[in-house]
Amino acid sequence: QVQLVESGGGKVQPGESLTLSCAASGSAITTMSWYRQAPGKQRELVAAVFKSGDTYYSESAKGRFTIARDNAKRMLWLQMNSLNPEDTAVYFCHAQKLYETTDYWGQGTQVTVSS
């Protein structure tokens, strides 16, 4: 079992930055990711970091967002720079465990980018 708790969301103006955090409990966590879901849209993958440290970014996140994890502290972060209104969404932390197909999700944290 894995429990994920996000924090760090809020309202910012276009061009500003925000860092999301995700605290995980549980063991044998492999891939950790950030997803987001805007109103009326499907949930989409934003960035992922594998246990190896390799990362993946969506096209919209490349060059602006940075994903990082600390396996010892069981923490995941998403540093978001140059935010724009299209980044407005609920951001979810996601994790997978070794030898499992279960998807573990946090409760989500709202990010609003508006002037």
VOBAPA-720899 format. One record per residue: residue number from 1; residue in three letters; chain; x, y, z of N, C-alpha, C, O in turn. Coordinates in steps of 0.1 Angstrom, whole numbers, plus 2048, in hexadecimal, padded with zeros to 3 digits. Each point is the difference from the previous one (the first is absolute). Layout:
// residues N
   nr  rest  kette  n_x  n_y  n_z  ca_x  ca_y  ca_z  c_x  c_y  c_z  o_x  o_y  o_z
  NUM   ALA      A    X    Y    Z     X     Y     Z    X    Y    Z    X    Y    Z
...
END
This chain:
// residues 115
   nr  rest  kette  n_x  n_y  n_z  ca_x  ca_y  ca_z  c_x  c_y  c_z  o_x  o_y  o_z
    1   GLN      A  808  7F4  800   7F8   80C   800  809  80C  800  80A  801  807
    2   VAL      A  7F2  809  7F1   807   80D   800  7F6  80B  802  7F5  801  7FA
    3   GLN      A  80F  809  80F   7F8   80C   802  808  80C  7FB  80C  801  803
    4   LEU      A  7ED  808  7F6   807   80B   7FA  7F8  80D  805  7F4  801  7FF
    5   VAL      A  814  809  805   7FA   80C   805  807  80C  7F9  80C  802  802
    6   GLU      A  7EC  805  7F6   806   80C   7F9  7FE  80C  808  7F7  802  808
    7   SER      A  812  808  7F5   7FF   80D   806  807  80A  7F6  807  7FC  7F7
    8   GLY      A  7F6  811  80C   807   80A   7F8  7F8  807  7F5  805  809  7FA
    9   GLY      A  7EF  7F3  804   7F8   806   7F6  7FC  80E  805  802  804  80B
   10   GLY      A  7F8  804  7EB   7FB   80D   804  7FD  808  7F3  7FF  7FB  7F5
   11   LYS      A  7FF  812  80D   7FD   809   7F5  80C  809  7FE  806  806  809
   12   VAL      A  7FF  7FB  7EA   80B   808   7FD  7FC  808  7F3  7F7  7FD  7F9
   13   GLN      A  812  80D  804   7FD   808   7F4  809  7FA  7F5  80A  7F9  802
   14   PRO      A  7F2  809  7F1   807   7FB   7F5  80F  804  801  803  80C  803
   15   GLY      A  806  7EB  7FA   80E   802   800  807  7FD  80D  80C  7FF  801
   16   GLU      A  7EC  7FF  809   805   7FC   80E  803  7F1  801  7FD  7F8  7F7
   17   SER      A  809  805  814   804   7F2   802  7F9  7FA  80C  7FA  807  809
   18   LEU      A  806  7EC  7F8   7F9   7F9   80B  807  7F2  801  803  7FA  7F6
   19   THR      A  7FE  801  816   806   7F3   802  7F6  7F7  808  7FB  804  80A
   20   LEU      A  802  7F1  7F0   7F7   7F6   806  808  7F5  807  80B  7FD  7FB
   21   SER      A  7F0  7FE  810   807   7F6   807  7F6  7F4  802  7F4  802  801
   22   CYS      A  812  7F2  800   7F8   7F4   802  808  7F7  80A  80B  7FC  7FD
   23   ALA      A  7EE  801  80E   806   7F8   80A  7FA  7F2  7FF  7F4  7FE  800
   24   ALA      A  815  7F8  7FF   7FB   7F2   7FD  803  7F7  80D  80A  802  806
   25   SER      A  7ED  7F5  7FC   802   7F6   80A  7FF  7F2  7F9  7F8  7FF  7F7
   26   GLY      A  80F  7F8  80E   800   7F3   7F9  80E  7FD  7FB  809  808  7FF
   27   SER      A  7F9  7EB  7FD   80D   7FC   7FB  7FF  7FB  7F2  7F6  7FF  7FA
   28   ALA      A  816  7FE  800   801   7FB   7F3  7F9  808  7F5  7FB  7FB  7F6
   29   ILE      A  806  812  80C   7FA   80A   7F6  809  801  7F4  80D  801  802
   30   THR      A  7EE  7FD  7F2   809   801   7F4  7FE  80E  7FA  806  809  804
   31   THR      A  7F1  7F8  7F2   7FE   80C   7F9  7F7  80A  808  7F6  7FB  806
   32   MET      A  80E  811  7FA   7F7   80B   806  7FE  80B  7F6  809  803  7F8
   33   SER      A  7EB  802  808   7FC   809   7F5  7F7  80B  805  7FA  7FF  80B
   34   TRP      A  805  80B  7ED   7F6   80B   802  7F7  800  7F4  804  800  7F5
   35   TYR      A  7EF  7FF  80E   7F5   802   7F6  7F9  80D  804  801  805  80A
   36   ARG      A  7F7  7FF  7EC   7F7   80B   803  7F3  7FF  7F8  800  7F9  7F6
   37   GLN      A  7F6  80D  80F   7F3   7FF   7FA  7F9  80E  801  7FD  805  80A
   38   ALA      A  801  801  7EA   7F9   80D   7FF  7F1  7FD  7FF  7FC  7F5  7FB
   39   PRO      A  7FC  815  808   7F2   7FE   7FF  7FB  7FC  7F2  804  806  7F6
   40   GLY      A  7F5  7F0  80A   7FA   7FB   7F3  80A  7F8  7F7  7FD  7FD  7F5
   41   LYS      A  80F  801  811   80A   7F9   7F8  804  7F3  807  7FE  7FE  80C
   42   GLN      A  809  7F9  7EC   805   7F4   806  80C  802  808  808  80A  7FD
   43   ARG      A  7FB  7ED  80C   80C   801   808  80C  7FD  7F6  7FF  7F6  7F9
   44   GLU      A  80B  812  809   80C   7FE   7F7  80D  7FF  808  801  806  80A
   45   LEU      A  808  7F2  7F0   80D   7FF   807  808  80D  7FD  801  805  7F5
   46   VAL      A  805  800  815   808   80C   7FF  80F  7FD  800  808  804  7F8
   47   ALA      A  7FC  7F4  812   80E   7FC   801  801  7F3  809  7F8  7FE  808
   48   ALA      A  813  7FB  7F5   802   7F3   808  80F  7FF  803  808  804  7F8
   49   VAL      A  7FB  7F5  813   80D   7FD   803  801  7F2  804  7F9  7FB  809
   50   PHE      A  810  7FD  7F1   801   7F2   802  80A  7FE  80C  807  809  804
   51   LYS      A  7F9  7EB  801   808   7FE   80C  80F  801  7FC  808  804  809
   52   SER      A  7FB  7FA  7EB   80E   802   7FB  804  80F  800  80C  803  800
   53   GLY      A  7EA  806  800   803   80E   800  7FD  806  7F2  800  80C  7FF
   54   ASP      A  7FD  7EB  7F7   7FD   805   7F3  7F2  807  801  7F8  7FD  808
   55   THR      A  806  80D  7F0   7F4   808   800  7F9  801  7F3  806  7FD  7F5
   56   TYR      A  7EE  806  80B   7F7   802   7F4  7F8  80D  803  7FB  802  80B
   57   TYR      A  804  806  7EA   7F8   80C   801  7F6  801  7F4  804  7FC  7F5
   58   SER      A  7F0  808  80D   7F7   803   7F5  806  80C  7F8  808  807  805
   59   GLU      A  7F3  7FA  7EF   804   80C   7F8  7FD  80D  807  808  809  7FF
   60   SER      A  7ED  7F8  807   7FD   80D   807  808  803  80C  801  80B  804
   61   ALA      A  805  7EA  802   808   802   80C  80F  802  7FD  808  805  808
   62   LYS      A  7FD  7F6  7EC   80E   801   7FD  805  80E  800  7FA  809  7FB
   63   GLY      A  811  7F9  80C   806   80D   801  7FB  809  80B  806  80A  803
   64   ARG      A  7EE  7F3  802   7FA   808   80B  7FF  7F9  80D  802  806  80A
   65   PHE      A  7FC  7ED  7F6   7FE   7F8   80C  80B  7F7  802  807  7FC  7F7
   66   THR      A  7FC  802  816   80A   7F6   804  7FB  7F7  80B  7FB  804  80A
   67   ILE      A  806  7EF  7F3   7FC   7F6   80A  80C  7FA  807  80A  7FE  7FA
   68   ALA      A  7F4  800  813   80B   7FB   808  7FA  7F7  80B  7F5  802  805
   69   ARG      A  814  7F4  7FF   7FB   7F8   80B  80C  7FD  809  80C  800  7FD
   70   ASP      A  7F0  7FD  810   80A   7FC   80A  7FB  7F2  805  7F7  800  808
   71   ASN      A  80F  7F5  7F4   7FC   7F3   803  801  7FE  810  7F7  7F9  806
   72   ALA      A  813  80C  800   802   7FE   80E  7F5  807  808  7FB  7FA  80A
   73   LYS      A  802  812  7F2   7F5   807   807  7F2  7FD  7FA  7F6  805  806
   74   ARG      A  80A  7F4  7EF   7F3   7FC   7FA  7F8  80D  7FD  7F4  801  803
   75   MET      A  813  808  7F6   7FA   80D   7FC  801  801  7F1  80A  7FC  7FA
   76   LEU      A  7ED  80B  801   7FF   804   7F2  7FD  80E  7FE  7F7  805  808
   77   TRP      A  80F  802  7EF   7FE   80E   7FE  7FD  803  7F1  805  7F9  7F7
   78   LEU      A  7F4  812  807   7FF   805   7F2  802  80F  801  7F8  808  805
   79   GLN      A  813  7FD  7F6   803   80E   7FF  7FB  805  7F3  803  7FB  7F5
   80   MET      A  7F4  80F  80C   7F9   805   7F4  804  80F  7FE  7FD  808  809
   81   ASN      A  809  7FB  7EC   803   80E   7FD  7F8  805  7F4  7FB  7F8  7F8
   82   SER      A  805  815  806   7FA   806   7F5  7F1  7FB  7FE  7FC  7FC  7F5
   83   LEU      A  7FD  804  816   7F3   7FA   7FF  7F6  809  7F8  802  80C  800
   84   ASN      A  7F5  7EE  7F9   7F6   807   7F8  7F2  7FB  803  7FF  7F5  806
   85   PRO      A  7F7  812  7F6   7F2   7FC   804  7FD  7F2  7FB  7F8  7F9  807
   86   GLU      A  80F  802  7EF   7FD   7F2   7FB  805  7F6  80A  7FD  7F4  7FF
   87   ASP      A  80B  810  80A   805   7F7   80B  7F6  7FE  80B  802  7F8  809
   88   THR      A  7F4  810  7F7   7F5   7FF   80B  7FA  7F2  7FF  7FB  7FB  7F6
   89   ALA      A  806  7FE  816   7FA   7F2   801  802  7FB  80E  806  807  808
   90   VAL      A  7F4  7EE  7FB   803   7F9   80C  80C  7F6  7FD  7FF  7F9  7F6
   91   TYR      A  80B  808  812   80C   7F8   7FD  800  7F4  80A  7FE  802  80C
   92   PHE      A  805  7F2  7EF   7FF   7F4   807  80E  7FA  801  807  7FF  7F5
   93   CYS      A  7FD  7FC  816   80C   7F7   802  7FB  7F2  7FD  7F6  7FC  804
   94   HIS      A  813  7FD  7F5   7FD   7F2   7FC  80C  7F7  803  80B  804  7FE
   95   ALA      A  7F3  7F0  806   80B   7F7   803  7FC  7F1  7FC  7F4  7FD  800
   96   GLN      A  816  7FC  7FD   7FF   7F2   7FD  809  7F8  809  80B  805  804
   97   LYS      A  7F2  7EE  7FF   808   7F8   808  806  7F5  7F8  7FA  7FB  7F6
   98   LEU      A  811  800  80F   806   7F4   7F9  7F7  7F4  800  7FA  7FD  80B
   99   TYR      A  805  7FD  7EA   7F8   7F3   7FF  7F1  803  801  7F9  7F6  801
  100   GLU      A  803  816  7FF   7F1   803   801  7FC  808  7F4  808  807  7F9
  101   THR      A  7EB  7F8  803   7FA   808   7F5  7F7  80A  806  7FA  808  7F8
  102   THR      A  805  7F9  815   7F7   80A   806  805  80E  7FE  80C  802  801
  103   ASP      A  7EB  807  7FC   804   80F   800  7FC  806  80D  7F5  7FF  805
  104   TYR      A  815  808  801   7FE   807   80C  7FF  80F  7FD  809  805  7F9
  105   TRP      A  7ED  801  80D   7FE   80F   7FD  7FF  808  80D  7FB  7FB  80A
  106   GLY      A  80A  811  7F6   7FD   809   80B  7F2  806  7FE  7F9  7FD  7F6
  107   GLN      A  804  80C  813   7F3   807   800  7FF  80B  7F6  7F5  805  7FC
  108   GLY      A  817  800  800   800   80B   7F6  802  80E  807  7FC  802  80B
  109   THR      A  80B  807  7EE   801   80D   805  7FE  80A  7F4  804  7FE  7F5
  110   GLN      A  7F4  80C  80E   7FC   80A   7F6  80B  80A  7FD  805  806  809
  111   VAL      A  7FD  7FC  7EA   809   80A   7FB  7F8  809  7F7  7FA  7FC  7F6
  112   THR      A  806  811  80D   7F8   809   7F8  80A  80C  7FC  806  806  808
  113   VAL      A  7FA  7FC  7EB   809   80A   7FA  7F7  80B  7FA  7F9  7FD  7F6
  114   SER      A  806  80E  810   7F7   80B   7FC  805  80D  804  806  802  80B
  115   SER      A  7F8  808  7ED   803   80E   803  7F4  807  807  801  80B  803
END
